Amino acid sequence: MNQQAVYHKANSAYAYMKDAQTMCLTLRTAHDVESATLLTDHPDGWVKDEKKGYYWKKTEIEMKKLYQTVRYSYWQVEHHPSNHQMRYGFLLEGEQEYLLYIERGWFSPKDPFIENDINSYFAFPYMHESEVVQAPSWVNETIWYQVMPDRFYDPSNLSWGSSKQFGQYDFHGGTLEGIREKLPYLRNLGISGIYLTPIFKSPTAHKYDTEDYMEIDPSFGTKESFKSLVDAAHALGIRVLLDGVFNHIGDQSVFFQDVLKHGEQSIYKDWFYIEQFPLEDEEDTRIVDHYRHFTPNMPKLNTLNKDVQTYLIKVALYWVEEYNIDGWRLDVVNEIDHAFLRILRARLKDVRPDCYIVGEIWHHADAWLQGDQLDGVMNYPLGKPILEWIAANRLSTLEFQEQFVQALLQYSENVNQGMLTLLDSHDAPRLYEYAGYDREKTGLCLVMLYLLPGSICLYYGTEIGMDGGEDPTNRKPMQWTDEFSVDFKTLIKRLSSLRQCNIALFAGTQFEFLAVQENLLVLKKKTKTQALYLLINQSQEQQRIEITELKNRKGRDLLEQQPILIGNAIVLASTSYKLYNFENN
């Protein structure tokens, strides 16, 4: 048995509370493991035996093989401990071996020494209901649309979108009123949330170098126009998410300007990480090595400083309480102190328990997703396998499955429901360009996005196939003319309607891989009453697919919106895909 391939960790995504009564346990093994069994406490507990005295009575529960990829098998079981706590191990059976795997390592299941050594097993000491990780219930129902306000729309500009300059100091004049005017357009697309990049006073077009967190940038409008936008959005059932840049601040802020002016005498010097003074030379040139920063014009805030904490919490609460925003997206949150994030979350949740707190983290983010800091993160790792398999054609189908399953299982089902998954943004190349301007590939990427758990996010202009690579070309102004011949709006409307009508099916966390072959994939998702099948042919040739459970079944083609009858096989045209729905027998 390949023992090195076996992995489990207590109190992690591989062992977590799904609810107050249910534990969900996952085990990874190599393919040589033929069966996996959970070995855990029996309700009788410690039982007296006339010969052996007291012994620890255990129960065995068969585990289900959840996924099998090229490298690994993943086994899972849900269990309801009788006394809200559990010690456990795994019985693994291979062709020639039968072994016990516990926290201390590998043993024979018949080892009398380890049989009652309860502290050598994996442990979940107690199931406290308060520790169940749960994002606000509305989050996984939300389809976000990311907007850069300066680049979206100015209703008073007759030549909107004509400028070809897209840098941080190239202003296009988009306004909050422009966004409000386009809300019906977004609602018609099926959008139920708008995520706005920073709207606060700042000298740049992107606004990530905040000058004053308490003021709307005058180029965007006023607080009254923002209130009007939020109210209008809510009236249409659209949530509003603001971008909180709390890791750093703009160098034009009064706080950093005071440090530049007064040096070591500044009352704000401890707001920042100053390595040494002065911060400017005799010619007033900034000495950037003397202070920590995101970029030289964005000095890093010391979020362990009590005054900084008080200020940022005041900011976060102000826009929630006064303007009724629905949540905060926290910029580069992985660079902010964990202790401050815990305080910030507690204060926000006290004021509004269903406030959504999502962070920008591009890597594994388990340390921020324990229920005490963030509700979710921008789940770039789950989108990457989709992009690289479908759009870039750099992964094989088997490699896609491996990476996709790994990304799904790196977080618990509860955590996945609070994630925000996206395929492009202001920090990444636009989807249509990434897909080589291929309509079929772009459409398939969108279909895959709509099948993911948690909330999902579209970047402005994706619906019309806007192009753009890395920053700044991915930040072009939204095109409102009829010149764009590419149109994904119909597909997005259809997918949005399907997802919103059946959240349990579309946003569910588990997938079944019915076929994984070169250039061919069949995915299944199901609930108790419905089953969804996504069939993908990436090859240049027609493919004939036999799915035993669908033979002679009546269902519905969800994208073509018509009934279908499956005979003995399904024929897929070259480089095509189908999305089918059937009643679940």
C-alpha positions, 0 to 999 in steps of 0.5 A, a space after each residue: 500500500 502506498 502509504 505516502 499518498 495517504 492524507 488526512 488532517 483533523 480540524 481542517 477541510 478534511 474533517 469539519 462540522 457541516 452542521 451542529 450534528 454532522 461531521 464530514 470526513 475526507 481521506 486521500 489515498 492512492 488507487 491501491 486502496 480498495 476500501 476505506 472504513 471509518 473507525 470511531 467511537 461506539 455510542 456505548 463508549 468504554 465497555 467492561 469485559 470480564 477478561 480484558 477489563 474496560 475497553 474502548 468499543 468502536 463502530 465501523 462505517 463504510 466510506 464512499 469513494 467521492 473522486 478518483 483522479 490520475 493520482 489519487 482516490 478521495 473517500 468521504 463519509 458523514 457521521 453524527 457522533 452520539 456525544 458531539 465529539 469523536 476519536 477516529 481512525 481509518 481501516 484501509 484495505 488493499 489487495 494484500 494489506 489491511 491497515 489502521 491509519 491514525 494520527 500517530 501513523 500506521 498500525 495493524 488493526 489487531 495491535 492490542 497495544 494501540 486498541 485502547 490508546 485513545 489519544 493516538 487517534 485523530 480527534 475532534 474534541 467537541 462539536 461547538 455549534 458556534 464553530 460551524 463555518 457559515 457564510 451569509 445565506 444569500 451569498 451562494 445565490 448571488 451572481 456578481 458583476 464587477 465594475 470599475 466606476 471610472 471605466 463603466 459609464 458617464 451618461 453625460 459623455 456623448 463620446 464615451 469610450 472613445 479614448 484609447 488610453 487606459 493607464 492609472 492617470 487616464 480618466 474616462 469619467 465614469 460615475 455612480 449615476 452612470 452605474 445606477 442608470 445601467 442597473 436595469 441592464 444588469 438585472 436583465 442579465 440576471 445579475 444580483 450583485 455589483 462589486 465596485 472597485 474603490 469609490 473613495 477619494 483618490 488621485 488615480 483612476 483605479 482608486 486603490 491609493 485611497 486619500 480619504 475613506 470617508 468621502 466619495 471621489 468627486 469625479 464619481 459623484 456625491 454621497 447622495 448619488 451613492 445612496 441613490 445607487 444603493 437604494 436603486 440596486 436594492 429595489 431591483 434585488 441587487 446587492 452592493 459590495 464595496 472594495 476596502 483597501 485597508 492594507 495600505 493607504 494613498 500617500 496623499 492622505 492627511 496621515 502620511 502627509 503629516 509623517 512626511 512633514 513632521 517626521 519623527 514628531 508626527 502623531 501618525 508615525 506609528 500608523 505606518 511601518 517606518 524603517 528609518 527617517 527621513 522619508 525624503 532627501 534634501 531635494 524632496 525626493 522620496 526614499 522608498 526604502 525607508 518605509 514599507 509599501 504596496 507601491 511607493 505611493 501606497 504606504 502600508 498601514 500598521 493594522 496592529 496600531 490601535 488608532 489605525 484599527 479604530 479608524 478603519 473599523 469606523 470606516 467599515 461600519 460607516 458605509 454599512 450603517 449609513 448607506 446599507 451596503 451588503 459587504 466588503 471585498 478586502 484588497 490584498 487581505 493576506 497582507 493584513 494582520 490576522 488579529 485586526 481582521 478578527 476584530 473587524 469581522 466581530 464589529 461588522 457582524 455585530 452591526 449586520 450579521 449577514 454582512 459579506 466579508 470576502 478577501 482578495 487571496 490568490 493562494 490557499 487561504 485556509 488560515 483566513 477561513 476558520 469562521 473568525 475572519 473572512 466569509 470567503 475569498 476570491 477563488 482564483 484557484 478554482 477558476 484556473 483549471 477551467 481557464 487552462 483546460 478550456 481557454 488556453 488548451 494547456 491542460 489535458 482532460 485528466 490534468 484538469 480533473 486532478 487540479 479541479 478536484 484538488 481546488 474543490 477539496 482544499 476547502 470544506 463544503 461550507 467554506 466553498 458556499 461562501 467563496 467568490 469565483 471568477 474567471 477574469 477581473 481588473 487584475 487578470 486578462 479578459 476571458 475572451 482574449 485568454 480564450 484566443 477570441 474563440 466564442 465556443 471556448 468562451 461560452 463553455 468557460 461561462 457554463 462551467 463558471 455557472 456550475 460552481 459552488 458559492 457566488 460567481 462573478 462576471 467582469 464588466 464587458 465579458 458579456 460583449 466579448 471585450 478584449 484586454 490582456 494584463 493591466 492596463 488593457 484589461 481596464 478599457 472603458 465599457 463599450 455601449 455601442 453596437 459595434 461589438 459583434 460578439 454577444 454572450 448576453 443571451 447565454 449569460 441570461 439563460 445561465 443566470 435564470 437556470 442557476 437562480 431557479 435551481 441554486 441547490 443543483 447549480 451551486 452544489 459542491 459535489 461533481 461526478 465524473 462520468 467520463 474523463 478521456 482525451 478531449 472528452 468530459 462528462 460531468 454530473 451534478 444532482 440533487 434528490 430530484 434533479 440531475 444535471 449533465 455537462 458533456 464536453 467534446 474538445 476534439 476536432 472530431 464528432 464523438 459518440 458517448 454512451 451513458 448507461 443511466 441516460 439510455 432511453 430517457 427523456 430530458 431537456 436541453 437547457 441551453 437550446 431550451 427544448 426537450 430531448 430523448 436519449 437513445 443508446 448514445 449521445 452524439 456530440 459535434 466537434 468542439 461542442 458541449 451540451 447541458 442536459 437536465 433529467 428528473 433524478 430517478 
